């Protein structure tokens, strides 16, 4: 009857807008249950409904780049006319007369309503000649151990569809491993929607959404009826095994041998998701450590052991973290050169530093991507400024670093040679190089584990115009462990330029794991890199909010008297050590850079320091010392004592006079071969 052929439009429940809070896994589960036969998809007008709000812009890029592939057609037959489809032998019975009308309506619904976001997407391909043969590619739910993986399903619509439900077979890991309690070893699905198929309300779209939401869910082991006790341990163990299955089959295998009908989709998906996969992997490893160390999941007789005993045995014999890291490395080796379609933070040298780090600071969990350049990456025009043209070739160089202590601490390892080669390329092409902010790196010519960095202070900060030297030592197991970074510009151990930059050289920073931070802020072996570390120091540490870096002082305003007092100490020592002493005693690795930097900027420096000197006339240290004054004095006792003895203005005036004498001796670097 005509009523049987009716395809229901999405229900009103799916039109509701999210609040400002992120959609939680519980929200997702409550919106679709196995008993709910009228489950409907997202409205096309809001394709990013279930994305965390902070990633809507990323999901829009994803949708714009890949959304047109949600439903396509492709020949499933080989050169001999045989179907390359699990149900190819069944596709010989002619469908019912009304079959075409029903499928046409369903196809229209699929084209409009299949989800296509960074956090979950579904793609469908139908045979060019037979509409009853389809293939689906389903990504794992973001909150699940299958996140970002892609899983294949072959679908056959019986000749009397929709009176009979579709036949579905999962072809990913078929006859190798069980992906899920709802999928047996042959790929057959156990799903309430198929068992209680309703011809009036059920359709392909609701089936695919059920597969994604119910099977590739956050807690897949709970679909197993045998699990009645030790629920947390069972879930932790199965999630660990599911992480392995996702990396091995949902990523590595499908990238290595992509189905031809989905090849473009797979390339685009993994290219755009590369950075997010790395962050998700870091999240998984933290959960795994907790499960192994505290729940002792590998030492208990759990139901989850029986799903894939060979994988469980691997984890018993080897460290699960090492096994998964090896798998993830294989995945990243395969996808690192895939086009990103603008889905990575720009690391161009011409991009403003604050913009470079905006995604990292505001969208936690989305670190800067270390990847090869691609023709699809945006290319801003090369700067025409004199500063850039004079110094661009010096941004990254090799040099014999004469520091015995550093040489002894840098252990050479050839295992990470490929990683260093990538970092060298990124540094040489993307280190910022403008008069408003620049970073230079020198790598030891005999040991690439040892480097030095030179960071210039940015405008409107007490570090402006100064050059600050840092040592960078990468451990033998880099990038599994972060580099050791120390500041060398300390006034011979007398100046603490920042609560995070100690006078003994210690650098306190989340990304190198020397300060507490969220999981997303800490070192990520897959994506964190030296460029990101240096940019973090320049833009997040060396800014105008200095005292705020100290815990319990972050509530203070930039123009608070406490912050201004600390900034004045920094300004004075910036002139004395990061300018004057840097000119007189330039590090041999950066001698040419130092000369050109100050020669090109001398007029700007004079104007800035003259303004600081004028402002210093109004500054007075408080007569009575409060708690805030004690902090400032404790951090920079020598400078504080000098200000008490001769005043801030007198101290700054003295070093300013010496600095100006040095600057007036500089010639024009454009006409000098020095």
C-alpha positions as CSV (number, residue, x, y, z in Angstrom):
1,X,0.0,0.0,0.0
2,X,1.0,3.6,-0.4
3,X,1.2,4.0,3.4
4,X,3.9,1.3,3.6
5,X,6.0,3.3,1.2
6,X,5.8,6.5,3.3
7,X,9.2,7.8,4.5
8,X,8.8,9.9,7.6
9,X,10.4,13.2,7.8
10,X,12.6,14.1,10.8
11,X,10.7,14.5,14.0
12,X,10.5,17.8,15.8
13,X,12.7,16.5,18.6
14,X,15.7,16.8,16.3
15,X,15.1,20.4,15.6
16,X,15.9,21.5,19.1
17,X,18.9,23.8,19.4
18,X,21.6,23.0,21.9
19,X,22.2,25.3,24.9
20,X,25.6,26.9,25.3
21,X,26.7,23.7,27.0
22,X,28.4,20.9,25.1
23,X,26.3,17.9,24.1
24,X,27.2,15.1,26.5
25,X,27.4,11.4,25.8
26,X,24.3,11.0,28.0
27,X,22.4,13.4,25.7
28,X,23.4,11.3,22.7
29,X,22.3,8.1,24.3
30,X,19.0,9.5,25.5
31,X,18.1,10.7,22.0
32,X,18.3,7.2,20.5
33,X,17.5,3.8,22.1
34,X,17.1,0.5,20.5
35,X,13.4,0.5,21.4
36,X,12.8,3.9,19.7
37,X,11.8,2.9,16.2
38,X,11.1,6.5,15.1
39,X,14.6,7.8,15.6
40,X,15.3,10.6,13.2
41,X,18.4,12.4,12.1
42,X,19.6,15.9,12.4
43,X,17.9,18.7,10.5
44,X,19.9,19.7,7.4
45,X,19.8,23.4,8.5
46,X,21.9,22.5,11.5
47,X,24.4,19.9,10.4
48,X,26.6,20.5,13.5
49,X,24.0,20.0,16.2
50,X,25.9,17.4,18.1
51,X,29.4,18.9,17.8
52,X,30.9,20.5,20.9
53,X,30.3,24.2,20.5
54,X,34.0,25.1,20.4
55,X,34.5,22.9,17.4
56,X,31.6,24.1,15.2
57,X,33.8,26.1,13.0
58,X,36.1,23.0,12.5
59,X,33.1,20.9,11.7
60,X,31.9,23.4,9.2
61,X,35.2,23.1,7.4
62,X,34.8,19.3,7.5
63,X,31.3,19.5,6.1
64,X,32.3,21.9,3.4
65,X,35.2,19.7,2.3
66,X,33.5,16.3,2.5
67,X,29.7,16.8,2.7
68,X,29.1,16.3,-1.0
69,X,30.3,12.7,-0.7
70,X,27.6,11.7,1.8
71,X,25.7,9.8,-0.9
72,X,27.3,8.7,-4.2
73,X,27.0,5.9,-6.7
74,X,29.8,3.6,-8.0
75,X,29.9,0.3,-9.9
76,X,30.3,-2.6,-7.6
77,X,31.1,-5.1,-10.3
78,X,34.5,-6.2,-11.5
79,X,35.7,-6.7,-15.1
80,X,33.9,-10.0,-15.2
81,X,30.6,-8.7,-14.0
82,X,30.9,-10.2,-10.5
83,X,29.7,-8.1,-7.6
84,X,32.3,-7.0,-5.1
85,X,29.7,-7.0,-2.3
86,X,28.9,-9.3,0.5
87,X,25.4,-9.8,-0.8
88,X,26.2,-9.8,-4.5
89,X,24.7,-13.3,-4.9
90,X,21.4,-12.1,-3.5
91,X,21.1,-9.3,-5.9
92,X,19.5,-11.4,-8.6
93,X,15.8,-11.2,-7.5
94,X,13.9,-8.3,-9.1
95,X,12.6,-5.8,-6.6
96,X,8.9,-5.1,-6.1
97,X,7.3,-2.5,-8.4
98,X,7.1,0.2,-5.8
99,X,10.7,-0.4,-4.6
100,X,12.2,2.3,-6.8
101,X,9.8,5.0,-5.5
102,X,10.5,4.1,-1.9
103,X,14.3,4.1,-2.4
104,X,14.2,7.4,-4.3
105,X,12.6,9.0,-1.2
106,X,15.1,7.4,1.1
107,X,18.0,8.5,-1.1
108,X,16.7,12.1,-0.9
109,X,16.6,11.8,2.9
110,X,20.1,10.4,3.0
111,X,21.5,13.2,0.8
112,X,19.9,15.8,3.1
113,X,20.2,14.2,6.6
114,X,23.3,12.0,6.8
115,X,25.4,13.5,9.6
116,X,28.7,14.9,8.4
117,X,30.7,16.5,11.2
118,X,34.1,16.2,12.6
119,X,32.6,14.3,15.5
120,X,30.5,11.8,13.6
121,X,29.8,11.2,10.0
122,X,28.2,8.6,7.7
123,X,28.8,8.0,4.0
124,X,26.7,5.8,1.7
125,X,27.5,4.5,-1.8
126,X,25.0,2.7,-4.0
127,X,25.7,0.5,-7.0
128,X,25.3,2.4,-10.3
129,X,22.9,-0.3,-11.6
130,X,21.3,-1.8,-8.5
131,X,19.8,0.5,-5.9
132,X,19.3,-2.5,-3.6
133,X,23.1,-2.9,-3.1
134,X,24.7,-0.3,-0.9
135,X,27.9,0.2,1.1
136,X,28.2,2.5,4.1
137,X,31.2,4.0,5.8
138,X,30.5,4.9,9.5
139,X,32.8,6.9,11.7
140,X,33.1,6.1,15.4
141,X,31.3,8.3,17.9
142,X,33.6,11.0,19.3
143,X,33.0,9.9,22.9
144,X,33.7,6.3,22.1
145,X,36.9,4.2,21.9
146,X,36.1,4.1,18.1
147,X,36.5,7.9,17.7
148,X,37.6,9.0,14.2
149,X,37.8,5.4,13.0
150,X,36.0,4.4,9.8
151,X,34.1,1.2,9.5
152,X,32.6,-0.6,6.4
153,X,29.2,-2.1,6.1
154,X,27.6,-3.9,3.1
155,X,23.8,-3.5,2.9
156,X,21.3,-5.4,0.8
157,X,17.7,-4.3,0.5
158,X,15.4,-7.4,0.0
159,X,13.1,-7.4,-3.1
160,X,10.1,-6.7,-0.9
161,X,11.8,-3.9,1.1
162,X,10.6,-2.2,3.4
163,X,8.3,-5.0,4.5
164,X,11.5,-6.9,5.3
165,X,14.5,-5.2,7.0
166,X,17.8,-4.7,5.2
167,X,20.5,-7.3,5.5
168,X,23.7,-5.8,7.0
169,X,27.2,-7.1,7.3
170,X,30.2,-5.4,8.9
171,X,33.1,-6.1,6.6
172,X,35.7,-4.3,8.8
173,X,37.8,-6.9,10.6
174,X,35.5,-9.6,9.4
175,X,36.7,-13.1,10.4
176,X,39.7,-11.5,12.2
177,X,38.3,-9.7,15.3
178,X,35.1,-8.8,17.0
179,X,34.7,-5.1,16.8
180,X,31.8,-5.0,19.3
181,X,29.5,-7.2,21.3
182,X,26.7,-6.3,18.8
183,X,28.9,-7.7,15.9
184,X,29.8,-11.3,15.7
185,X,33.0,-12.7,14.3
186,X,31.4,-13.0,10.8
187,X,30.3,-9.4,10.8
188,X,26.6,-10.0,11.5
189,X,24.7,-7.4,13.5
190,X,22.6,-7.9,16.6
191,X,20.5,-4.8,16.7
192,X,17.0,-4.3,18.0
193,X,16.0,-2.1,15.1
194,X,16.6,-5.0,12.6
195,X,14.8,-7.5,14.9
196,X,11.8,-5.3,15.4
197,X,11.7,-3.6,12.0
198,X,8.7,-1.3,11.4
199,X,8.0,-0.8,7.7
200,X,6.1,2.5,8.5
201,X,8.8,4.2,10.5
202,X,12.1,2.4,10.1
203,X,14.4,3.4,7.2
204,X,18.0,3.3,6.1
205,X,18.8,6.5,7.8
206,X,17.5,5.4,11.2
207,X,19.4,2.1,10.8
208,X,22.7,3.8,10.0
209,X,22.3,6.2,12.9
210,X,21.5,3.3,15.2
211,X,24.7,1.6,14.1
212,X,26.7,4.7,14.8
213,X,25.1,5.6,18.1
214,X,24.4,2.2,19.7
215,X,27.2,0.0,18.4
216,X,30.0,2.5,18.3
217,X,29.0,4.0,21.7
218,X,31.0,5.2,24.7
219,X,30.4,2.0,26.7
220,X,30.1,-0.8,24.1
221,X,30.7,-3.7,26.6
222,X,27.3,-2.9,28.2
223,X,25.7,-4.4,25.1
224,X,26.9,-7.8,26.3
225,X,24.3,-9.6,28.4
226,X,26.9,-11.7,30.1
227,X,28.4,-8.6,31.8
228,X,26.6,-8.4,35.1
229,X,29.4,-7.5,37.6
230,X,32.7,-5.7,37.7
231,X,31.2,-3.2,35.3
232,X,33.9,-0.6,35.5
233,X,36.7,-3.1,34.9
234,X,34.8,-4.8,32.1
235,X,34.2,-1.5,30.4
236,X,37.8,-0.4,30.8
237,X,39.2,-3.6,29.4
238,X,36.9,-3.7,26.4
239,X,37.6,0.0,25.7
240,X,41.3,-0.8,25.7
241,X,40.7,-3.6,23.2
242,X,38.4,-1.4,21.2
243,X,41.2,1.2,21.0
244,X,43.4,-1.4,19.5
245,X,40.7,-2.5,17.0
246,X,40.0,1.1,16.1
247,X,43.7,1.9,15.4
248,X,44.3,-1.4,13.6
249,X,41.2,-1.7,11.5
250,X,39.3,1.6,11.7
251,X,42.4,3.5,10.8
252,X,45.5,1.6,9.7
253,X,43.9,-1.1,7.6
254,X,41.3,1.2,5.9
255,X,44.0,3.8,5.1
256,X,46.4,1.1,3.8
257,X,43.7,-0.5,1.7
258,X,40.9,2.0,1.1
259,X,37.8,0.7,-0.7
260,X,37.9,2.4,-4.1
261,X,34.3,3.7,-3.7
262,X,35.3,5.6,-0.5
263,X,39.0,6.4,-1.3
264,X,38.5,10.2,-1.6
265,X,36.3,10.3,1.6
266,X,38.9,8.4,3.6
267,X,41.8,10.6,2.4
268,X,39.9,13.8,3.2
269,X,38.6,12.5,6.6
270,X,41.9,11.4,7.9
271,X,43.7,14.4,6.5
272,X,41.4,16.7,8.4
273,X,41.2,14.7,11.6
274,X,44.9,14.0,12.0
275,X,45.5,16.5,14.8
276,X,42.4,15.5,16.6
277,X,43.3,11.8,16.5
278,X,46.5,12.6,18.2
279,X,44.8,14.4,21.0
280,X,42.2,11.6,21.4
281,X,45.0,9.1,21.5
282,X,46.6,11.0,24.4
283,X,43.3,10.9,26.2
284,X,43.1,7.1,25.7
285,X,46.5,6.5,27.1
286,X,45.7,8.4,30.3
287,X,42.6,6.3,30.7
288,X,44.5,3.1,30.0
289,X,47.2,3.9,32.6
290,X,44.5,4.4,35.2
291,X,42.7,1.2,34.3
292,X,45.9,-0.9,34.3
293,X,47.5,0.6,37.5
294,X,44.4,1.0,39.6
295,X,41.8,-1.4,38.3
296,X,44.2,-4.2,37.5
297,X,42.2,-5.1,34.4
298,X,44.8,-7.4,33.0
299,X,44.9,-9.6,36.1
300,X,41.2,-10.3,36.4
301,X,39.0,-13.0,34.7
302,X,36.6,-10.7,32.9
303,X,34.0,-11.4,30.2
304,X,35.8,-8.8,27.9
305,X,38.7,-11.2,27.7
306,X,36.7,-13.6,25.6
307,X,35.8,-11.3,22.7
308,X,39.3,-11.1,21.3
309,X,41.6,-13.4,23.3
310,X,44.5,-13.0,21.0
311,X,44.5,-9.2,21.6
312,X,44.2,-9.7,25.3
313,X,47.2,-12.0,25.2
314,X,49.3,-9.4,23.4
315,X,48.5,-7.0,26.2
316,X,49.5,-9.6,28.8
317,X,52.9,-10.1,27.1
318,X,53.6,-6.5,26.1
319,X,52.9,-3.0,27.5
320,X,49.4,-2.0,26.1
321,X,50.7,1.6,25.8
322,X,53.7,0.5,23.7
323,X,51.5,-1.6,21.5
324,X,49.0,1.2,20.9
325,X,51.8,3.8,20.4
326,X,53.4,1.6,17.7
327,X,50.0,1.3,16.0
328,X,49.3,5.0,16.2
329,X,52.8,5.8,14.7
330,X,51.9,3.5,11.8
331,X,48.7,5.4,11.3
332,X,50.3,8.8,11.4
333,X,53.0,7.7,9.0
334,X,50.3,6.8,6.5
335,X,48.2,10.0,6.9
336,X,50.8,12.7,7.6
337,X,50.9,13.9,4.0
338,X,47.1,13.8,3.4
339,X,45.7,17.3,2.5
340,X,44.4,19.1,5.6
341,X,41.9,21.5,3.8
342,X,42.7,24.2,6.2
343,X,42.0,22.0,9.2
344,X,45.3,22.7,11.0
345,X,46.5,25.8,12.7
346,X,48.6,27.8,10.4
347,X,52.2,27.8,11.2
348,X,53.2,30.3,8.5
349,X,55.9,32.8,9.5
350,X,53.7,35.6,8.3
351,X,50.8,34.8,10.6
352,X,50.5,36.8,13.8
353,X,51.7,34.8,16.7
354,X,48.6,35.4,18.8
355,X,46.5,34.0,16.0
356,X,48.8,31.0,15.6
357,X,48.1,30.0,19.2
358,X,44.5,31.0,19.4
359,X,43.2,27.6,18.6
360,X,45.6,26.0,21.0
361,X,44.6,28.3,23.8
362,X,40.9,28.6,23.2
363,X,40.0,25.2,21.7
364,X,41.6,22.8,24.2
365,X,42.4,19.4,22.6
366,X,43.3,20.8,19.2
367,X,47.0,21.3,19.3
368,X,49.1,22.6,16.4
369,X,49.6,20.0,13.8
370,X,53.1,18.9,12.8
371,X,52.6,17.9,9.2
372,X,54.1,18.2,5.8
373,X,53.2,21.2,3.7
374,X,50.5,20.6,1.2
375,X,49.3,22.4,-1.9
376,X,46.0,22.8,-0.1
377,X,47.5,24.8,2.7
378,X,46.9,28.5,2.7
379,X,49.9,30.5,1.6
380,X,50.1,34.1,2.7
381,X,52.2,36.5,0.6
382,X,55.8,36.7,1.6
383,X,56.5,39.7,3.8
384,X,58.2,42.7,2.0
385,X,59.5,44.3,5.2
386,X,63.2,45.1,5.5
387,X,63.4,43.1,8.7
388,X,62.0,39.9,7.1
389,X,64.1,40.2,4.0
390,X,67.3,40.8,6.0
391,X,66.8,37.9,8.5
392,X,64.5,35.3,6.9
393,X,67.5,33.1,5.8
394,X,68.8,33.1,9.4
395,X,65.6,31.8,11.1
396,X,66.9,28.3,11.2
397,X,70.6,27.4,11.0
398,X,73.1,24.8,12.1
399,X,76.1,25.8,14.3
400,X,78.7,24.2,16.5
401,X,77.2,24.9,19.9
402,X,80.2,25.3,22.3
403,X,78.6,24.3,25.6
404,X,80.1,21.2,27.2
405,X,77.3,20.8,29.8
406,X,74.6,20.9,27.1
407,X,76.5,18.6,24.9
408,X,76.7,16.0,27.7
409,X,73.0,16.2,28.3
410,X,72.0,15.7,24.7
411,X,72.0,12.0,23.9
412,X,72.0,11.1,20.3
413,X,69.4,8.7,18.9
414,X,68.8,7.8,15.3
415,X,65.3,6.4,15.9
416,X,63.7,9.8,15.7
417,X,65.6,11.0,12.7
418,X,62.4,11.3,10.5
419,X,60.7,13.4,13.2
420,X,63.6,15.8,13.4
421,X,63.7,16.1,9.7
422,X,60.1,17.2,9.7
423,X,60.7,19.6,12.6
424,X,63.6,21.2,10.8
425,X,61.5,21.8,7.7
426,X,58.7,23.3,9.8
427,X,61.1,25.6,11.7
428,X,63.0,26.7,8.6
429,X,59.8,27.7,6.9
430,X,57.5,28.9,9.7
431,X,59.5,30.6,12.5
432,X,58.1,34.1,12.8
433,X,60.5,36.8,11.5
434,X,59.2,40.3,11.8
435,X,60.3,43.4,13.7
436,X,57.2,43.0,15.9
437,X,58.2,39.5,16.9
438,X,60.7,36.9,15.7
439,X,62.2,33.6,16.8
440,X,65.5,32.1,15.6
441,X,66.8,28.5,16.1
442,X,70.3,27.1,15.9
443,X,70.8,23.4,15.8
444,X,74.1,21.8,16.7
445,X,75.7,20.6,13.5
446,X,76.8,17.3,15.1
447,X,73.8,16.6,17.3
448,X,70.3,17.5,16.3
449,X,69.0,16.8,19.8
450,X,70.7,20.0,20.9
451,X,69.4,23.5,19.9
452,X,69.3,27.1,21.0
453,X,66.5,29.5,20.5
454,X,66.5,33.3,20.4
455,X,63.1,34.9,21.1
456,X,62.4,38.6,20.6
457,X,60.0,40.4,22.9
458,X,56.7,41.6,21.3
459,X,55.2,45.1,21.2
460,X,53.4,46.5,24.3
461,X,55.1,44.1,26.6
462,X,58.0,44.8,29.0
463,X,60.1,42.4,26.9
464,X,59.7,44.5,23.7
465,X,62.8,44.6,21.4
466,X,64.9,42.4,23.8
467,X,66.5,39.2,22.6
468,X,66.2,36.2,25.0
469,X,68.3,33.1,24.6
470,X,67.1,29.6,25.4
471,X,68.6,26.1,25.3
472,X,66.6,23.2,24.0
473,X,67.7,19.6,24.6
474,X,65.6,16.8,23.2
475,X,65.8,13.5,25.1
476,X,66.8,10.2,23.4
477,X,63.1,9.1,23.3
478,X,61.9,12.4,21.7
479,X,59.1,13.0,20.9
480,X,57.7,10.6,23.5
481,X,59.1,12.9,26.1
482,X,59.1,16.7,25.7
483,X,62.3,18.7,25.2
484,X,64.1,20.3,28.2
485,X,64.0,24.0,27.7
486,X,65.9,26.6,29.8
487,X,66.3,30.3,29.6
488,X,69.9,31.4,29.4
489,X,69.2,35.2,29.6
490,X,69.2,35.6,33.4
491,X,71.7,38.3,34.1
492,X,74.2,35.6,35.2
493,X,71.6,34.1,37.5
494,X,70.4,37.4,39.0
495,X,67.2,38.1,37.2
496,X,63.8,36.3,37.2
497,X,62.2,37.7,34.1
498,X,58.8,36.1,34.9
499,X,57.2,33.9,37.5
500,X,57.6,31.2,34.8
501,X,61.2,32.1,33.8
502,X,63.4,31.4,36.8
503,X,66.8,33.0,37.5
504,X,68.3,29.5,37.5
505,X,67.1,28.9,33.9
506,X,64.0,26.8,34.8
507,X,61.1,27.3,32.4
508,X,57.7,26.6,33.9
509,X,55.3,25.7,31.0
510,X,52.5,23.1,30.6
511,X,53.4,22.0,27.1
512,X,56.8,20.8,28.3
513,X,55.2,19.2,31.4
514,X,57.0,21.5,33.9
515,X,53.7,23.0,35.1
516,X,50.4,21.4,35.9
517,X,47.9,21.7,33.1
518,X,44.9,20.0,31.5
519,X,45.6,16.9,29.4
520,X,45.2,19.0,26.2
521,X,47.7,21.6,27.4
522,X,50.5,19.1,28.2
523,X,53.0,17.5,25.8
524,X,51.4,15.4,23.0
525,X,54.0,13.1,21.5
526,X,52.1,13.0,18.2
527,X,51.7,16.7,17.6
528,X,53.5,18.9,20.1
529,X,56.7,20.3,18.6
530,X,59.5,22.7,19.2
531,X,57.9,25.5,17.2
532,X,54.8,25.3,19.4
533,X,57.0,25.4,22.5
534,X,58.8,28.6,21.4
535,X,55.6,30.3,20.3
536,X,54.1,29.4,23.7
537,X,56.9,31.1,25.5
538,X,56.8,34.2,23.3
539,X,53.0,34.8,23.3
540,X,51.7,33.1,26.5
541,X,54.6,33.7,28.9
542,X,56.3,36.9,27.7
543,X,53.3,39.1,27.6
544,X,52.2,42.2,29.5
545,X,50.5,40.2,32.3
546,X,53.6,39.3,34.3
547,X,52.7,38.9,37.9
548,X,49.5,37.1,36.9
549,X,51.6,34.0,36.0
550,X,52.1,33.5,39.7
551,X,49.3,31.3,41.2
552,X,46.8,33.4,43.2
553,X,47.7,36.5,41.3
554,X,45.9,35.8,38.1
555,X,42.9,37.9,39.1
556,X,44.9,41.1,39.0
557,X,44.4,43.6,36.1
558,X,47.2,44.4,33.7
559,X,47.4,48.0,35.0
560,X,47.3,47.0,38.7
561,X,50.1,48.5,40.7
562,X,51.4,45.0,41.5
563,X,51.8,44.1,37.9
564,X,53.2,47.5,36.9
565,X,55.9,47.1,39.6
566,X,56.9,43.7,38.3
567,X,56.8,45.0,34.7
568,X,59.2,47.8,35.6
569,X,61.7,45.4,37.0
570,X,61.4,43.4,33.7
571,X,61.8,46.6,31.6
572,X,64.9,47.6,33.4
573,X,66.5,44.1,33.1
574,X,65.3,43.9,29.5
575,X,67.3,47.0,28.6
576,X,70.3,45.9,30.7
577,X,70.5,42.2,29.8
578,X,68.3,41.4,26.7
579,X,69.5,44.5,24.8
580,X,72.8,46.0,26.2
581,X,74.5,42.8,27.3
582,X,73.2,41.0,24.2
583,X,74.8,43.6,22.0
584,X,78.1,43.4,23.9
585,X,78.2,39.7,24.4
586,X,76.2,38.1,21.6
587,X,75.9,34.3,21.6
588,X,78.2,33.0,18.8
589,X,75.3,31.0,17.3
590,X,73.3,34.3,16.8
591,X,75.9,37.0,16.4
592,X,74.8,38.1,12.9
593,X,71.1,38.0,14.0
594,X,71.8,40.1,17.1
595,X,73.7,42.8,15.1
596,X,71.0,43.0,12.3
597,X,68.1,43.0,14.8
598,X,69.4,46.0,16.8
599,X,70.7,47.8,13.7
600,X,67.3,47.5,12.0
601,X,65.3,48.4,15.1
602,X,67.5,51.0,16.8
603,X,65.1,53.9,16.1
604,X,62.1,52.0,17.4
605,X,64.1,50.9,20.4
606,X,65.1,54.5,21.2
607,X,61.5,55.7,21.1
608,X,60.2,52.8,23.2
609,X,62.9,53.2,25.9
610,X,62.6,57.0,26.0
611,X,58.8,56.4,26.7
612,X,59.7,53.9,29.5
613,X,62.1,56.4,30.9
614,X,59.5,59.2,31.0
615,X,57.0,56.8,32.7
616,X,59.6,55.9,35.2
617,X,59.5,59.4,36.7
618,X,56.1,58.6,38.1
619,X,57.0,55.3,39.6
620,X,57.8,54.9,43.3
621,X,58.3,51.7,45.3
622,X,55.8,51.5,48.2
623,X,57.2,52.6,51.6
624,X,55.6,49.7,53.4
625,X,56.1,46.2,52.0
626,X,52.9,44.2,51.5
627,X,52.6,40.6,50.5
628,X,52.7,41.5,46.8
629,X,55.8,43.6,47.3
630,X,57.5,40.6,49.1
631,X,56.8,38.4,46.0
632,X,58.4,41.0,43.7
633,X,61.4,41.4,46.0
634,X,61.8,37.6,46.4
635,X,61.8,37.1,42.7
636,X,64.3,39.9,41.9
637,X,66.1,40.8,45.1
638,X,69.1,42.5,43.5
639,X,67.0,44.7,41.3
640,X,64.5,45.6,44.1
641,X,67.4,46.6,46.3
642,X,68.9,48.8,43.5
643,X,65.5,50.5,43.0
644,X,65.3,51.2,46.8
645,X,68.8,52.7,46.8
646,X,68.8,54.8,43.6
647,X,65.2,54.7,42.3
648,X,63.8,52.9,39.3
649,X,64.2,56.1,37.2
650,X,67.9,56.5,38.0
651,X,68.7,52.8,37.4
652,X,66.9,52.8,34.0
653,X,68.4,56.1,33.0
654,X,71.9,54.7,33.5
655,X,71.5,51.6,31.4
656,X,69.6,53.6,28.8
657,X,72.5,55.9,28.3
658,X,74.8,53.0,27.7
659,X,72.4,51.3,25.4
660,X,71.9,54.5,23.2
661,X,75.7,54.8,22.9
662,X,75.9,51.3,21.6
663,X,73.0,51.8,19.2
664,X,74.4,54.9,17.7
665,X,77.5,53.0,16.6
666,X,75.4,50.7,14.4
667,X,75.5,51.3,10.6
668,X,72.9,50.4,8.0
669,X,72.7,46.5,7.8
670,X,71.5,46.8,4.2
671,X,74.8,48.4,3.2
672,X,77.1,46.5,5.5
673,X,78.5,43.1,4.9
674,X,79.2,42.5,8.6
